[in-house]
């Protein structure tokens, strides 16, 4: 199950509910330490030195417990209670170039500005450019607001305990949090809260997509149609089609402009490629339609814009509007109980809302809600770091997978095609929310798996991996 994004006060209530059952703080700290140690090992190599910075509170207790669990690495523990006198030992330890720093200085309980001495300590740690694993929250960060108390540790990875704290997801916090991960299994009772914002877990998809019936055939798994590609932008159509194929609908048909038909068709094998003409009907049996990738040429016929608005308004099967097609839409209602999906990045969302990308990023949840309301309560996949999935009402889901190497041209085209390929399948239309979350998670997880083995992969390689992440 996805887990709620909670406040510091809710975390304290959760802990109190746990202690009331007889569970001890010492046992939770021991388990948290084991999880931190396990993550630290994955971030390092055999015989590396890991520097554990231990503060006064339970955050420090977690770091101390983790140091005891380290195997195959050298654990150096540095207790830091007096910043005026502890700076020299810190500088000496940093000169030894440990492979990783584990930040256990301050946890989520910090609620006052840091002294100048502590700010200098944090500045010194950040200046070392050594990878940092922060426990629960980067020291100095306000885990409710995402601001800092004067300075903040710039973590590579933040392993937060139990559930994400709201401030860790704030855009202002992203440079400090780094990659946010959650460790649940530390002995707390089940979380007693439900919130509108939720954190997706890989375990949410253990039995998804459902197994296919052994008697299934092409007709059982739908027909994804894609309208994409124009002069100078034919690669987007190819990537979107490959994304759809990786989702394994029964059939995939790409409809494209005449002046790019040959370079696109030459790259396709099992997908069908036809010309898009204003008077032509969509392929027989189409069960989902994607429009937009690579429809960026200035000489596109006006009929294309009219067609996109017609599809949005009138189609009875799922329609996904991506890239240029987003600009062709008008805020019209669509047929009741039909599936409609927008997949904007922040800049595109800003255009749709007559806003700015900075304003969208400042409150991504509000932007998603407003987009969905404006376009008939459609589903919205608001792309970017920690992609959001949701509608004007109900839950919103934050995606944990993916990394900065996804910031390549064609990455969004691939995702849009993958979404279309999934939603073409009748069995996956029954739970649109889960299908969209799965698509976004797979896209990011495939990138994470590639990045674990190499740092210069391309979107073409991502197209070969999407759908296979575990």
SVG drawing of the C-alpha trace seen along z (x, -y; Angstrom):
<svg xmlns="http://www.w3.org/2000/svg" viewBox="-21 -33 64 54">
<polyline fill="none" stroke="black" stroke-width="0.4" points="0.0,0.0 1.2,-3.6 2.1,-5.4 0.8,-8.9 3.0,-11.9 2.7,-13.2 3.7,-16.1 6.2,-16.1 3.3,-16.3 1.7,-13.2 5.0,-11.4 5.1,-12.1 1.5,-10.8 2.5,-7.7 5.4,-7.1 3.3,-7.6 0.8,-5.0 3.6,-2.6 5.1,-3.1 1.6,-2.5 1.6,1.0 4.8,1.9 7.2,1.5 10.4,-0.2 12.3,-3.1 15.5,-1.1 14.1,1.6 12.9,-0.8 16.3,-2.6 18.0,0.8 15.9,1.6 16.3,-1.8 20.1,-1.5 20.1,1.8 18.2,0.2 20.6,-2.8 23.6,-0.4 22.1,1.6 21.7,-1.5 25.2,-2.8 26.7,0.5 24.9,0.1 26.4,-3.3 29.9,-2.1 32.4,0.6 34.2,3.2 36.8,1.8 35.6,-1.8 35.5,-4.1 32.1,-5.5 32.0,-8.5 29.1,-8.6 28.3,-12.0 26.4,-11.5 24.4,-14.2 22.6,-14.3 19.1,-13.1 17.5,-10.0 18.9,-10.9 22.3,-10.4 21.2,-7.2 20.1,-5.8 23.5,-6.7 25.3,-5.1 23.2,-1.9 24.0,-1.9 27.7,-2.1 27.5,1.1 25.8,2.9 28.3,2.1 30.0,5.1 32.8,5.1 33.4,1.4 35.3,-0.7 33.0,-2.7 34.3,-5.9 32.0,-7.4 32.4,-11.1 30.2,-12.5 29.4,-16.1 27.8,-17.8 29.9,-21.1 30.2,-22.7 32.9,-25.2 35.3,-22.4 34.1,-19.6 35.0,-21.4 38.7,-20.6 38.1,-16.8 35.5,-17.0 38.0,-18.7 40.6,-16.1 38.1,-13.3 37.1,-14.8 40.7,-15.1 40.9,-11.3 38.3,-11.3 35.7,-8.8 33.6,-7.2 30.4,-8.3 29.1,-10.5 26.1,-9.4 24.3,-12.5 22.9,-11.9 23.4,-15.4 19.8,-16.6 16.5,-14.9 13.0,-16.2 12.9,-17.6 15.0,-20.6 12.8,-23.6 15.0,-26.7 17.7,-28.5 21.1,-27.0 23.9,-28.9 26.7,-30.3 29.0,-27.5 26.6,-24.8 26.1,-26.6 29.8,-26.5 29.9,-22.8 27.2,-22.1 29.0,-24.4 32.2,-22.4 30.5,-19.1 28.8,-20.2 32.1,-21.7 33.7,-18.3 31.7,-17.1 31.6,-13.6 28.4,-11.7 26.0,-12.0 23.3,-9.7 21.0,-11.6 18.9,-9.8 15.2,-10.8 15.9,-14.4 19.0,-16.3 20.3,-18.2 19.2,-21.8 16.1,-21.2 12.6,-21.9 10.8,-18.7 7.4,-20.4 8.1,-23.4 11.2,-22.4 13.0,-25.5 16.2,-25.5 17.1,-26.7 20.0,-28.8 21.8,-26.0 21.1,-22.4 23.0,-19.3 23.0,-18.7 22.4,-14.9 22.9,-12.5 20.2,-10.2 17.8,-10.8 16.5,-7.7 13.4,-8.8 11.9,-6.6 8.3,-5.4 6.8,-7.8 7.8,-10.9 7.5,-14.1 5.8,-16.9 8.7,-19.3 11.0,-16.7 8.8,-16.9 8.8,-20.7 10.7,-21.9 12.8,-24.2 14.0,-21.1 15.0,-19.1 18.6,-20.3 19.1,-19.2 17.1,-16.0 18.7,-14.5 17.1,-11.2 14.3,-10.5 13.8,-6.9 11.5,-5.5 12.2,-2.7 9.0,-1.4 9.9,1.8 11.3,0.4 8.8,1.8 6.2,-1.0 2.5,-0.1 0.6,-0.7 0.4,-4.4 -2.8,-5.7 -3.2,-8.6 -4.6,-9.1 -3.6,-12.1 -4.3,-13.4 -0.6,-13.1 0.8,-9.6 4.2,-8.0 4.2,-5.2 6.1,-2.1 7.5,0.5 5.6,3.1 2.4,1.5 2.9,3.3 3.9,6.8 0.9,8.4 0.5,5.7 -0.2,5.9 -2.4,8.9 -1.4,12.2 -2.7,12.6 -5.1,15.5 -3.5,18.4 -6.2,18.2 -5.6,14.5 -4.9,13.3 -4.1,9.9 -7.7,8.9 -7.7,9.5 -5.1,6.8 -6.2,3.8 -5.0,1.6 -3.0,-1.5 -3.1,-4.2 -0.6,-7.0 -0.7,-10.3 2.8,-11.7 5.8,-13.0 6.4,-15.9 9.2,-17.3 12.3,-17.7 10.6,-15.7 10.2,-12.2 12.2,-10.7 9.5,-11.5 7.1,-9.3 9.5,-6.4 10.1,-6.6 6.4,-6.9 5.7,-3.9 8.4,-1.9 7.1,-2.8 3.7,-1.6 5.2,1.7 6.9,2.3 3.5,2.2 2.5,5.1 -1.0,4.2 -2.2,6.5 -1.5,4.0 0.2,0.6 -0.5,-1.7 1.4,-4.9 -0.3,-7.6 2.1,-10.3 2.7,-13.1 3.5,-12.3 6.8,-14.1 8.2,-11.9 6.5,-8.6 9.5,-6.9 12.2,-7.6 9.7,-6.5 8.4,-3.5 11.9,-2.3 12.5,-2.0 9.4,-0.1 8.9,3.7 5.9,5.0 4.1,1.6 2.0,0.6 2.7,-2.9 0.1,-4.8 -0.4,-8.3 -2.6,-10.6 -5.1,-12.4 -7.9,-14.7 -10.6,-12.6 -9.2,-9.2 -10.7,-7.3 -8.7,-5.9 -7.7,-2.2 -10.4,0.3 -10.5,1.6 -8.6,-1.3 -8.9,-1.1 -6.6,-4.0 -5.2,-7.0 -2.1,-9.1 -1.6,-12.4 1.2,-14.9 4.8,-13.6 6.7,-15.3 3.7,-17.3 5.8,-20.5 6.3,-21.5 4.9,-24.9 3.3,-23.7 0.9,-21.2 -2.5,-21.5 -5.3,-23.2 -7.2,-20.0 -4.8,-18.4 -5.7,-20.9 -9.4,-20.4 -9.0,-16.6 -7.3,-16.8 -10.1,-18.8 -12.6,-16.4 -10.9,-13.3 -10.7,-14.9 -14.4,-15.8 -15.9,-12.8 -13.9,-9.6 -15.3,-6.8 -12.0,-5.1 -8.9,-6.5 -7.2,-9.6 -3.8,-10.8 -2.7,-14.3 1.0,-14.9 3.5,-17.5 2.2,-19.7 -1.3,-18.2 -1.7,-19.9 -1.6,-23.3 -4.3,-22.2 -6.9,-21.5 -9.6,-23.8 -11.2,-23.5 -14.2,-21.5 -16.0,-18.7 -15.6,-15.2 -18.0,-12.2 -18.9,-11.0 -17.0,-8.1 -14.4,-8.3 -10.7,-8.2 -8.7,-11.4 -5.0,-12.0 -2.8,-15.0 1.0,-14.5 2.6,-18.0 6.0,-19.0 6.0,-22.1 6.4,-24.5 3.5,-22.9 1.4,-23.0 2.2,-26.7 1.0,-27.4 -2.3,-25.5 -2.8,-27.5 -1.7,-30.9 0.9,-30.8 4.7,-30.3 6.8,-27.2 8.1,-28.7 4.5,-29.1 3.7,-25.6 6.8,-24.2 6.1,-26.3 2.8,-24.3 2.7,-21.3 -0.3,-19.7 -2.4,-22.8 -1.3,-23.0 -2.3,-19.4 -5.7,-20.0 -6.3,-23.1 -5.4,-21.5 -7.7,-18.6 -10.6,-20.9 -10.0,-23.0 -10.0,-20.0 -13.1,-18.2 -11.7,-16.2 -9.2,-14.4 -6.2,-12.5 -3.0,-14.5 0.6,-13.2 2.6,-16.2 6.1,-15.3 9.4,-16.2 11.3,-15.4 8.8,-13.3 6.2,-13.1 2.6,-13.5 -0.4,-11.5 -3.9,-12.5 -7.1,-14.4 -9.0,-17.4 -10.3,-15.4 -9.0,-12.3 -5.6,-11.1 -2.4,-12.4 0.6,-10.1 4.2,-11.0 6.6,-8.8 9.9,-7.9 11.7,-6.4 13.9,-8.1 16.9,-10.3 18.4,-13.4 19.5,-11.3 15.9,-11.2 16.4,-14.9 16.9,-13.9 14.9,-14.7 12.5,-11.9 12.1,-10.7 8.6,-12.1 7.6,-10.8 8.6,-7.3 6.6,-7.6 3.5,-8.8 3.7,-5.9 4.1,-3.5 1.0,-4.9 -1.0,-4.6 0.1,-1.0 -1.0,-0.1 -4.4,-2.0 -5.2,-0.3 -5.6,3.0 -9.1,3.5 -7.9,5.1 -5.8,2.1 -8.5,-0.5 -10.4,0.8 -7.9,-0.9 -6.6,-4.0 -5.0,-5.4 -2.9,-2.3 -2.0,-2.0 -0.7,-5.6 1.2,-5.2 2.7,-2.0 3.7,-3.6 5.5,-6.5 7.2,-4.2 8.4,-1.8 9.8,-4.7 11.8,-6.0 12.8,-2.5 14.1,-1.6 16.2,-4.7 17.5,-3.8 18.5,-0.3 20.4,-1.8 22.1,-4.4 23.3,-1.6 25.4,-0.1 26.4,-3.1 26.1,-6.9 25.9,-7.7 22.8,-5.7 20.4,-7.1 16.6,-7.2 16.9,-4.6 18.3,-2.3 15.6,-3.3 13.1,-2.2 14.6,1.3 14.3,1.4 11.0,-0.2 8.5,2.3 11.1,4.7 12.0,3.1 11.4,5.1"/>
</svg>
